[in-house]
Amino acid sequence: MAEYMILIYEQEKPYQDMDAAEGRQILDSHMRFIGQISELGGTLVAGNPLESSATATTIRSDVVTDGPFTETKEVLGGYYLIQARDLDQALEIAKLCPAPYGGVEVRPIRDLSGG
């Protein structure tokens, strides 16, 4: 099985403004998604939410800058690393990934084991 990264890009503002019940609903939807990965024949390798983009530190050459490098409407908010038979299966799984304020990107992990 190949590995694929599901990157979650969303607007941050709705998360900053939501109440505890809304936050719980989003968390529950991610817990359901984790179960759906195996139901669809994939394997969850890892996954985590990220702190807000305000906590980011960007490095370009030797220059370190607090905060994200670019202003965007959507920022990387978390990820899932999965194993899937192929890209089609990874996309089938990723379509179920909760991202109510944005979307997801699926990228294969480059296999460097062949030398």
Protein Blocks (a to p, Z undefined) as FASTA:
>chain_A
ZZddddddddfklmmmpcfklmmmmmmmmmmmmmmmmmnopacfbdcddddfklpccdeh
jaccedjfbdcfbdcfbdcddddfblmlmmmmmmmpccfkbccdddddddfknZZ
